[in-house]
Amino acid sequence: MGVGDQVAGRGPALRAGLEAVMAEVAGLFQERDTEIRMIVTGVLAGQHTLLGPPGTGKSARVRELTGRIEAGVYWEILLHKFISPSAIFGPVDLAALTARGEHRQVLDGHATRAHVAFLDEIFKCSAAALNSMLAFLNERIYHPESGGAPIGCPLISAVCASNELAEDDTTAALYDRLLIRMEVDYLSEPGSFEGLLRGAAGVRRPAGRTTVALADVQHAVAVEVPVVDLPDMVIDAVRDLRADLRGREIVSSDRRWVQAVRLLQAAAWLAGRAMVSVDDLAVLVHVLWDSPVHRGTVERVVRGYLSPDDRRLADLGDEVDRIAAELDKLVAAGDAGRLRNWAIDQNTAMATTVKRLGSIRDAADHAQHVYARMLSEALGVSPDKIPMLGGRR
């Protein structure tokens, strides 16, 4: 399969195509690997994603990513507090009204026909359109303004953006329907920022673009992902995770927990497994927080349910953070003698941590090398478009 090939078939072929798509898009947008994978996972789960903050190129990434679904209808809109439902779901057909007295709406070219939608400034949706938006996102239906039977919408997934979170009861229900929540940081690596500047001087588009068929994606969403097995050990882990978070006064609705199960199934499917594993709980880091102040707590709690290797890595990271915080305080205090004694006491612990992280880095470098070969030699991805999953070049 070449970079520009459309992937035929379902199951493994679709999975390979999606991996190639994610690699190509990640090559265009540096340091966005996790975001890209979560959006694709959300599509496979039939769930919606919320992205922030402003100035991080959200719409460009969503357009590039979802544009790889061949025959899929993409639609986007910038919402505001005065927007009318007809601007979202379709205006009145004036020709039919004038000629025949028929009151109907023009649905083509609007949300009612979209397979993937990008809804910018989602929480500025007007009160007049709010109920229609809720039904659209949750039940995939639209109640026409003229009355009559609800209209089914082919929406698979919506990606929403906002500069702020829900602030009142009128938008809380809307917020609850956005399962995946990600605050996307600005670029941190100098090399990534340099690539951004170079890309601004020209068109950043690969020579070929892998696409996947809409029918295959729909089949995966409706048939393949729902049958991924959810073993008792994962159910037990989710139950305990819910109790742990409730003990910290971080509470998610029952609806979100049910939707989270489908996300776990989608993550397992995308990884090529027929059964959810405890490791798949990692996606819940982007699901179970309401306020950004809870993100760190949710991440630490979720990490505790992952594999022993992941827990050890998280513990090493926490140890480095602890030592860094103490170092900052002592340096700020300006007591050289106390700083020196502290450094002597912490030397062994820090040296051991660095050694352990170094062995993990070596293993990660080897894994990255094998991954790069797989993408380039098996899937035809250009070497300069292969993402560095460890964040290093």
Contacts in CASP RR format, 6 or more apart in sequence:
PFRMAT RR
TARGET T0000
AUTHOR 0000-0000-0000
METHOD contacts of the structure
MODEL  1
MGVGDQVAGRGPALRAGLEAVMAEVAGLFQERDTEIRMIVTGVLAGQHTL
LGPPGTGKSARVRELTGRIEAGVYWEILLHKFISPSAIFGPVDLAALTAR
GEHRQVLDGHATRAHVAFLDEIFKCSAAALNSMLAFLNERIYHPESGGAP
IGCPLISAVCASNELAEDDTTAALYDRLLIRMEVDYLSEPGSFEGLLRGA
AGVRRPAGRTTVALADVQHAVAVEVPVVDLPDMVIDAVRDLRADLRGREI
VSSDRRWVQAVRLLQAAAWLAGRAMVSVDDLAVLVHVLWDSPVHRGTVER
VVRGYLSPDDRRLADLGDEVDRIAAELDKLVAAGDAGRLRNWAIDQNTAM
ATTVKRLGSIRDAADHAQHVYARMLSEALGVSPDKIPMLGGRR
1 7 0 8 1.000
1 16 0 8 1.000
1 17 0 8 1.000
1 20 0 8 1.000
1 210 0 8 1.000
1 379 0 8 1.000
1 380 0 8 1.000
2 210 0 8 1.000
2 379 0 8 1.000
2 380 0 8 1.000
3 20 0 8 1.000
3 24 0 8 1.000
3 206 0 8 1.000
3 207 0 8 1.000
3 208 0 8 1.000
3 209 0 8 1.000
3 210 0 8 1.000
3 379 0 8 1.000
3 380 0 8 1.000
3 381 0 8 1.000
3 382 0 8 1.000
4 208 0 8 1.000
4 209 0 8 1.000
4 210 0 8 1.000
4 211 0 8 1.000
5 210 0 8 1.000
6 70 0 8 1.000
6 210 0 8 1.000
6 211 0 8 1.000
6 212 0 8 1.000
6 213 0 8 1.000
7 13 0 8 1.000
7 14 0 8 1.000
7 16 0 8 1.000
7 17 0 8 1.000
7 20 0 8 1.000
7 210 0 8 1.000
7 211 0 8 1.000
7 212 0 8 1.000
7 213 0 8 1.000
7 216 0 8 1.000
8 213 0 8 1.000
9 213 0 8 1.000
9 216 0 8 1.000
10 216 0 8 1.000
10 219 0 8 1.000
10 220 0 8 1.000
10 224 0 8 1.000
11 216 0 8 1.000
11 220 0 8 1.000
11 224 0 8 1.000
12 272 0 8 1.000
13 216 0 8 1.000
14 212 0 8 1.000
14 213 0 8 1.000
14 216 0 8 1.000
14 217 0 8 1.000
14 220 0 8 1.000
15 269 0 8 1.000
15 270 0 8 1.000
15 272 0 8 1.000
16 379 0 8 1.000
17 210 0 8 1.000
17 212 0 8 1.000
17 379 0 8 1.000
18 40 0 8 1.000
18 212 0 8 1.000
18 270 0 8 1.000
19 375 0 8 1.000
19 379 0 8 1.000
20 210 0 8 1.000
20 375 0 8 1.000
20 379 0 8 1.000
20 380 0 8 1.000
20 381 0 8 1.000
21 40 0 8 1.000
21 65 0 8 1.000
21 68 0 8 1.000
21 210 0 8 1.000
21 211 0 8 1.000
21 212 0 8 1.000
22 33 0 8 1.000
22 36 0 8 1.000
22 37 0 8 1.000
22 40 0 8 1.000
22 65 0 8 1.000
22 387 0 8 1.000
23 375 0 8 1.000
23 379 0 8 1.000
23 381 0 8 1.000
23 385 0 8 1.000
23 386 0 8 1.000
23 387 0 8 1.000
24 68 0 8 1.000
24 206 0 8 1.000
24 208 0 8 1.000
24 209 0 8 1.000
24 210 0 8 1.000
24 381 0 8 1.000
24 385 0 8 1.000
25 32 0 8 1.000
25 36 0 8 1.000
25 61 0 8 1.000
25 64 0 8 1.000
25 65 0 8 1.000
25 68 0 8 1.000
26 32 0 8 1.000
26 33 0 8 1.000
26 36 0 8 1.000
26 387 0 8 1.000
27 384 0 8 1.000
27 385 0 8 1.000
27 386 0 8 1.000
27 387 0 8 1.000
28 64 0 8 1.000
28 204 0 8 1.000
28 205 0 8 1.000
28 206 0 8 1.000
28 385 0 8 1.000
29 36 0 8 1.000
29 57 0 8 1.000
29 60 0 8 1.000
29 61 0 8 1.000
29 64 0 8 1.000
30 187 0 8 1.000
30 189 0 8 1.000
30 191 0 8 1.000
30 192 0 8 1.000
30 195 0 8 1.000
30 196 0 8 1.000
31 185 0 8 1.000
31 187 0 8 1.000
31 188 0 8 1.000
31 189 0 8 1.000
31 192 0 8 1.000
31 391 0 8 1.000
32 61 0 8 1.000
32 184 0 8 1.000
33 387 0 8 1.000
33 389 0 8 1.000
34 182 0 8 1.000
35 51 0 8 1.000
35 61 0 8 1.000
35 182 0 8 1.000
35 184 0 8 1.000
36 61 0 8 1.000
36 65 0 8 1.000
37 270 0 8 1.000
38 49 0 8 1.000
38 180 0 8 1.000
38 182 0 8 1.000
38 283 0 8 1.000
38 286 0 8 1.000
39 49 0 8 1.000
39 61 0 8 1.000
39 62 0 8 1.000
39 65 0 8 1.000
39 66 0 8 1.000
39 157 0 8 1.000
39 159 0 8 1.000
39 180 0 8 1.000
40 65 0 8 1.000
40 270 0 8 1.000
41 180 0 8 1.000
41 263 0 8 1.000
41 266 0 8 1.000
41 267 0 8 1.000
41 270 0 8 1.000
41 283 0 8 1.000
42 48 0 8 1.000
42 49 0 8 1.000
42 157 0 8 1.000
42 179 0 8 1.000
42 180 0 8 1.000
42 263 0 8 1.000
42 266 0 8 1.000
43 66 0 8 1.000
43 116 0 8 1.000
43 156 0 8 1.000
43 157 0 8 1.000
43 217 0 8 1.000
43 221 0 8 1.000
44 217 0 8 1.000
44 220 0 8 1.000
44 221 0 8 1.000
44 225 0 8 1.000
44 266 0 8 1.000
44 269 0 8 1.000
44 270 0 8 1.000
45 157 0 8 1.000
45 179 0 8 1.000
45 221 0 8 1.000
45 225 0 8 1.000
45 259 0 8 1.000
45 262 0 8 1.000
45 263 0 8 1.000
45 265 0 8 1.000
45 266 0 8 1.000
46 156 0 8 1.000
46 157 0 8 1.000
46 221 0 8 1.000
46 262 0 8 1.000
46 266 0 8 1.000
47 157 0 8 1.000
47 179 0 8 1.000
47 180 0 8 1.000
47 259 0 8 1.000
47 262 0 8 1.000
47 263 0 8 1.000
48 137 0 8 1.000
48 157 0 8 1.000
48 158 0 8 1.000
48 159 0 8 1.000
48 160 0 8 1.000
48 177 0 8 1.000
48 178 0 8 1.000
48 179 0 8 1.000
48 180 0 8 1.000
49 157 0 8 1.000
49 158 0 8 1.000
49 159 0 8 1.000
49 160 0 8 1.000
49 178 0 8 1.000
49 179 0 8 1.000
49 180 0 8 1.000
49 181 0 8 1.000
49 182 0 8 1.000
50 122 0 8 1.000
50 160 0 8 1.000
50 161 0 8 1.000
50 162 0 8 1.000
50 175 0 8 1.000
50 178 0 8 1.000
50 180 0 8 1.000
50 181 0 8 1.000
50 182 0 8 1.000
51 58 0 8 1.000
51 62 0 8 1.000
51 159 0 8 1.000
51 160 0 8 1.000
51 161 0 8 1.000
51 182 0 8 1.000
51 183 0 8 1.000
51 184 0 8 1.000
52 58 0 8 1.000
52 161 0 8 1.000
52 162 0 8 1.000
52 163 0 8 1.000
52 182 0 8 1.000
52 183 0 8 1.000
52 184 0 8 1.000
53 163 0 8 1.000
53 183 0 8 1.000
53 184 0 8 1.000
54 163 0 8 1.000
55 186 0 8 1.000
56 184 0 8 1.000
56 185 0 8 1.000
56 186 0 8 1.000
58 118 0 8 1.000
58 120 0 8 1.000
58 159 0 8 1.000
58 161 0 8 1.000
58 184 0 8 1.000
59 76 0 8 1.000
59 118 0 8 1.000
59 120 0 8 1.000
59 161 0 8 1.000
62 76 0 8 1.000
62 116 0 8 1.000
62 118 0 8 1.000
62 159 0 8 1.000
63 74 0 8 1.000
63 76 0 8 1.000
63 118 0 8 1.000
66 72 0 8 1.000
66 74 0 8 1.000
66 116 0 8 1.000
66 118 0 8 1.000
66 159 0 8 1.000
67 74 0 8 1.000
67 116 0 8 1.000
67 211 0 8 1.000
68 209 0 8 1.000
68 210 0 8 1.000
68 211 0 8 1.000
68 212 0 8 1.000
69 115 0 8 1.000
69 116 0 8 1.000
69 211 0 8 1.000
69 212 0 8 1.000
69 213 0 8 1.000
69 214 0 8 1.000
69 217 0 8 1.000
70 211 0 8 1.000
70 212 0 8 1.000
70 213 0 8 1.000
70 214 0 8 1.000
71 213 0 8 1.000
71 214 0 8 1.000
71 215 0 8 1.000
72 115 0 8 1.000
72 116 0 8 1.000
72 214 0 8 1.000
73 109 0 8 1.000
73 113 0 8 1.000
73 114 0 8 1.000
73 115 0 8 1.000
73 116 0 8 1.000
73 154 0 8 1.000
74 114 0 8 1.000
74 115 0 8 1.000
74 116 0 8 1.000
74 117 0 8 1.000
74 118 0 8 1.000
75 109 0 8 1.000
75 110 0 8 1.000
75 111 0 8 1.000
75 113 0 8 1.000
75 114 0 8 1.000
75 116 0 8 1.000
75 117 0 8 1.000
75 118 0 8 1.000
76 117 0 8 1.000
76 118 0 8 1.000
76 119 0 8 1.000
76 120 0 8 1.000
77 87 0 8 1.000
77 88 0 8 1.000
77 111 0 8 1.000
77 117 0 8 1.000
77 118 0 8 1.000
77 119 0 8 1.000
77 120 0 8 1.000
78 120 0 8 1.000
78 121 0 8 1.000
79 88 0 8 1.000
79 119 0 8 1.000
79 120 0 8 1.000
79 121 0 8 1.000
79 122 0 8 1.000
79 124 0 8 1.000
79 125 0 8 1.000
79 126 0 8 1.000
79 129 0 8 1.000
80 121 0 8 1.000
80 124 0 8 1.000
80 126 0 8 1.000
81 124 0 8 1.000
81 125 0 8 1.000
81 126 0 8 1.000
81 127 0 8 1.000
82 126 0 8 1.000
83 125 0 8 1.000
83 126 0 8 1.000
83 128 0 8 1.000
83 129 0 8 1.000
84 126 0 8 1.000
84 128 0 8 1.000
84 129 0 8 1.000
85 128 0 8 1.000
85 129 0 8 1.000
85 132 0 8 1.000
85 145 0 8 1.000
86 92 0 8 1.000
86 105 0 8 1.000
86 145 0 8 1.000
87 129 0 8 1.000
88 110 0 8 1.000
88 111 0 8 1.000
88 129 0 8 1.000
88 132 0 8 1.000
88 133 0 8 1.000
89 105 0 8 1.000
89 107 0 8 1.000
89 110 0 8 1.000
89 111 0 8 1.000
89 112 0 8 1.000
89 132 0 8 1.000
89 136 0 8 1.000
89 142 0 8 1.000
89 144 0 8 1.000
90 105 0 8 1.000
90 106 0 8 1.000
90 107 0 8 1.000
90 109 0 8 1.000
90 110 0 8 1.000
90 111 0 8 1.000
90 112 0 8 1.000
91 105 0 8 1.000
91 106 0 8 1.000
92 103 0 8 1.000
92 104 0 8 1.000
92 105 0 8 1.000
92 106 0 8 1.000
92 145 0 8 1.000
93 102 0 8 1.000
93 104 0 8 1.000
93 105 0 8 1.000
93 106 0 8 1.000
96 102 0 8 1.000
96 103 0 8 1.000
96 104 0 8 1.000
97 103 0 8 1.000
97 104 0 8 1.000
103 146 0 8 1.000
104 144 0 8 1.000
104 146 0 8 1.000
105 144 0 8 1.000
105 145 0 8 1.000
105 146 0 8 1.000
107 113 0 8 1.000
107 151 0 8 1.000
111 117 0 8 1.000
111 136 0 8 1.000
111 142 0 8 1.000
111 153 0 8 1.000
111 155 0 8 1.000
112 142 0 8 1.000
112 151 0 8 1.000
112 152 0 8 1.000
112 153 0 8 1.000
113 153 0 8 1.000
113 154 0 8 1.000
114 153 0 8 1.000
114 154 0 8 1.000
114 155 0 8 1.000
115 154 0 8 1.000
115 155 0 8 1.000
115 156 0 8 1.000
115 214 0 8 1.000
116 155 0 8 1.000
116 156 0 8 1.000
116 157 0 8 1.000
116 158 0 8 1.000
116 159 0 8 1.000
117 155 0 8 1.000
117 158 0 8 1.000
117 159 0 8 1.000
118 158 0 8 1.000
118 159 0 8 1.000
118 160 0 8 1.000
118 161 0 8 1.000
119 125 0 8 1.000
119 158 0 8 1.000
119 159 0 8 1.000
119 160 0 8 1.000
119 161 0 8 1.000
120 160 0 8 1.000
120 161 0 8 1.000
121 161 0 8 1.000
121 162 0 8 1.000
121 163 0 8 1.000
122 160 0 8 1.000
122 161 0 8 1.000
122 162 0 8 1.000
122 174 0 8 1.000
122 178 0 8 1.000
123 162 0 8 1.000
123 164 0 8 1.000
123 165 0 8 1.000
123 166 0 8 1.000
123 167 0 8 1.000
123 171 0 8 1.000
123 174 0 8 1.000
123 175 0 8 1.000
124 162 0 8 1.000
125 133 0 8 1.000
125 171 0 8 1.000
125 174 0 8 1.000
127 170 0 8 1.000
130 170 0 8 1.000
130 171 0 8 1.000
130 174 0 8 1.000
132 142 0 8 1.000
132 143 0 8 1.000
133 174 0 8 1.000
134 173 0 8 1.000
134 174 0 8 1.000
134 177 0 8 1.000
135 141 0 8 1.000
135 142 0 8 1.000
135 143 0 8 1.000
135 150 0 8 1.000
136 142 0 8 1.000
136 153 0 8 1.000
136 155 0 8 1.000
137 155 0 8 1.000
137 158 0 8 1.000
137 174 0 8 1.000
137 177 0 8 1.000
137 178 0 8 1.000
138 177 0 8 1.000
140 152 0 8 1.000
140 153 0 8 1.000
140 154 0 8 1.000
140 155 0 8 1.000
141 150 0 8 1.000
141 151 0 8 1.000
141 152 0 8 1.000
141 153 0 8 1.000
142 150 0 8 1.000
142 151 0 8 1.000
142 152 0 8 1.000
142 153 0 8 1.000
143 150 0 8 1.000
143 151 0 8 1.000
144 150 0 8 1.000
144 151 0 8 1.000
156 217 0 8 1.000
156 218 0 8 1.000
156 221 0 8 1.000
160 178 0 8 1.000
165 175 0 8 1.000
165 291 0 8 1.000
165 292 0 8 1.000
166 172 0 8 1.000
166 174 0 8 1.000
166 175 0 8 1.000
175 290 0 8 1.000
176 253 0 8 1.000
176 255 0 8 1.000
176 256 0 8 1.000
179 256 0 8 1.000
179 259 0 8 1.000
179 260 0 8 1.000
179 263 0 8 1.000
179 287 0 8 1.000
180 263 0 8 1.000
180 283 0 8 1.000
180 286 0 8 1.000
180 287 0 8 1.000
181 286 0 8 1.000
181 287 0 8 1.000
181 289 0 8 1.000
182 286 0 8 1.000
183 292 0 8 1.000
183 295 0 8 1.000
187 193 0 8 1.000
187 196 0 8 1.000
189 391 0 8 1.000
189 393 0 8 1.000
191 393 0 8 1.000
206 382 0 8 1.000
206 385 0 8 1.000
207 382 0 8 1.000
210 379 0 8 1.000
220 269 0 8 1.000
224 269 0 8 1.000
225 262 0 8 1.000
225 265 0 8 1.000
225 266 0 8 1.000
225 269 0 8 1.000
226 262 0 8 1.000
226 265 0 8 1.000
228 265 0 8 1.000
228 266 0 8 1.000
228 268 0 8 1.000
228 269 0 8 1.000
228 273 0 8 1.000
228 274 0 8 1.000
228 275 0 8 1.000
228 276 0 8 1.000
229 274 0 8 1.000
229 275 0 8 1.000
229 276 0 8 1.000
230 261 0 8 1.000
230 264 0 8 1.000
230 265 0 8 1.000
230 275 0 8 1.000
230 276 0 8 1.000
231 275 0 8 1.000
231 276 0 8 1.000
233 278 0 8 1.000
234 264 0 8 1.000
234 276 0 8 1.000
234 277 0 8 1.000
234 278 0 8 1.000
234 280 0 8 1.000
234 281 0 8 1.000
237 278 0 8 1.000
237 281 0 8 1.000
237 305 0 8 1.000
238 257 0 8 1.000
238 260 0 8 1.000
238 261 0 8 1.000
238 264 0 8 1.000
238 281 0 8 1.000
240 305 0 8 1.000
241 281 0 8 1.000
241 284 0 8 1.000
241 288 0 8 1.000
241 301 0 8 1.000
241 302 0 8 1.000
241 305 0 8 1.000
242 252 0 8 1.000
242 257 0 8 1.000
244 301 0 8 1.000
245 251 0 8 1.000
245 252 0 8 1.000
245 288 0 8 1.000
245 298 0 8 1.000
245 301 0 8 1.000
248 297 0 8 1.000
248 301 0 8 1.000
250 288 0 8 1.000
250 289 0 8 1.000
250 290 0 8 1.000
250 294 0 8 1.000
250 297 0 8 1.000
250 298 0 8 1.000
252 260 0 8 1.000
252 287 0 8 1.000
252 288 0 8 1.000
252 290 0 8 1.000
256 287 0 8 1.000
256 288 0 8 1.000
260 284 0 8 1.000
260 287 0 8 1.000
260 288 0 8 1.000
263 283 0 8 1.000
263 284 0 8 1.000
263 287 0 8 1.000
264 276 0 8 1.000
264 280 0 8 1.000
264 281 0 8 1.000
264 283 0 8 1.000
264 284 0 8 1.000
265 276 0 8 1.000
267 276 0 8 1.000
267 280 0 8 1.000
267 282 0 8 1.000
267 283 0 8 1.000
268 274 0 8 1.000
268 275 0 8 1.000
268 276 0 8 1.000
268 277 0 8 1.000
268 280 0 8 1.000
271 280 0 8 1.000
278 305 0 8 1.000
278 306 0 8 1.000
278 307 0 8 1.000
279 306 0 8 1.000
279 307 0 8 1.000
279 310 0 8 1.000
281 302 0 8 1.000
281 305 0 8 1.000
281 306 0 8 1.000
282 302 0 8 1.000
282 306 0 8 1.000
282 310 0 8 1.000
284 298 0 8 1.000
284 302 0 8 1.000
285 295 0 8 1.000
285 298 0 8 1.000
285 299 0 8 1.000
285 302 0 8 1.000
288 298 0 8 1.000
288 302 0 8 1.000
289 295 0 8 1.000
289 296 0 8 1.000
289 297 0 8 1.000
289 298 0 8 1.000
300 314 0 8 1.000
300 318 0 8 1.000
303 310 0 8 1.000
303 311 0 8 1.000
303 314 0 8 1.000
304 310 0 8 1.000
304 311 0 8 1.000
304 314 0 8 1.000
306 314 0 8 1.000
312 356 0 8 1.000
313 360 0 8 1.000
316 353 0 8 1.000
316 356 0 8 1.000
316 357 0 8 1.000
317 353 0 8 1.000
317 357 0 8 1.000
319 349 0 8 1.000
319 353 0 8 1.000
320 353 0 8 1.000
320 357 0 8 1.000
323 346 0 8 1.000
323 349 0 8 1.000
323 350 0 8 1.000
323 353 0 8 1.000
326 342 0 8 1.000
326 346 0 8 1.000
330 338 0 8 1.000
330 339 0 8 1.000
330 342 0 8 1.000
331 339 0 8 1.000
333 339 0 8 1.000
364 390 0 8 1.000
368 388 0 8 1.000
368 389 0 8 1.000
368 390 0 8 1.000
371 386 0 8 1.000
371 389 0 8 1.000
372 383 0 8 1.000
372 386 0 8 1.000
375 381 0 8 1.000
375 386 0 8 1.000
376 382 0 8 1.000
376 383 0 8 1.000
376 386 0 8 1.000
END
